[in-house]
Amino acid sequence: MMLGVDLDVLSNAPLVEGESITAVVTVTGGWNGAVLVKAGVDTALQTGAIMFASDPGETSDEDVRDAMGEIANMIGGSLKDRVGPGHVISIPAVTEGLAYKVYVGHAKKVHEVGFASPDGVVILSVFDVGKPT
C-alpha cells in the first residue's frame, strides 16, 4: 500500500505503454545507484491527485511531476538508509513523454518490479553504478 492505495505486485514488470512519466533519484556514497519510478500519465495524475488531495481534473502538471518525484524520493531515501551511513540522495529529476529511454551511466539494473493499482501500472527499477573509484 502506498498513499492509501492497494498495490498488487506483478510477477513480471510490464512495459508502460503510451505517454509516461519517470522520476529518478540517485544515491551516492560507499555504494552508488539510482531509483527510477515510471507510470503512465493517467496513473501519475491519480498519484498527484491523491498526494495533494485534489480532484484529478484540477491537479496541475507540476503537482503530477512533484508527486512522482516524491515517490522516487521516498523509495530512494529508504534505500539510502539501508545501504549504510554516509550516503546522500539527489533531488528528483522527472522525464515525461512518448517513447523515451532513461540511461543511468555505466549502471546495471539490479531489480525491477511492477505494481498494479486501480489506475494502472507503476514500475520500480533499481540500478547499481558500483563503488566510487
MOSULQUI-V997858 format. One record per backbone hydrogen bond with DSSP energy under -1.0 kcal/mol. CO is the residue of the C=O (numbers start at 1). NH is the residue of the N-H. If there is no record, write none. Layout:
CO;NH  CO;NH
This chain:
2;5  5;2  8;116  19;41  20;97  21;39  22;95  23;37  24;93  25;35  26;90  27;33  28;88  32;129  32;130  33;27  34;127  35;25  36;125  37;23  38;123  39;21  40;44  41;45  42;46  43;47  44;48  45;49  46;50  47;51  48;52  49;54  50;53  55;58  60;64  61;65  62;66  63;67  64;68  65;69  66;70  67;71  68;72  69;73  70;74  71;75  72;76  73;77  74;78  75;79  76;80  77;81  78;82  79;83  88;28  93;24  95;22  97;20  104;107  108;128  111;126  113;124  114;10  115;122  116;8  117;120  120;117  122;115  123;38  124;113  125;36  126;110  126;111  127;34  128;108  130;32
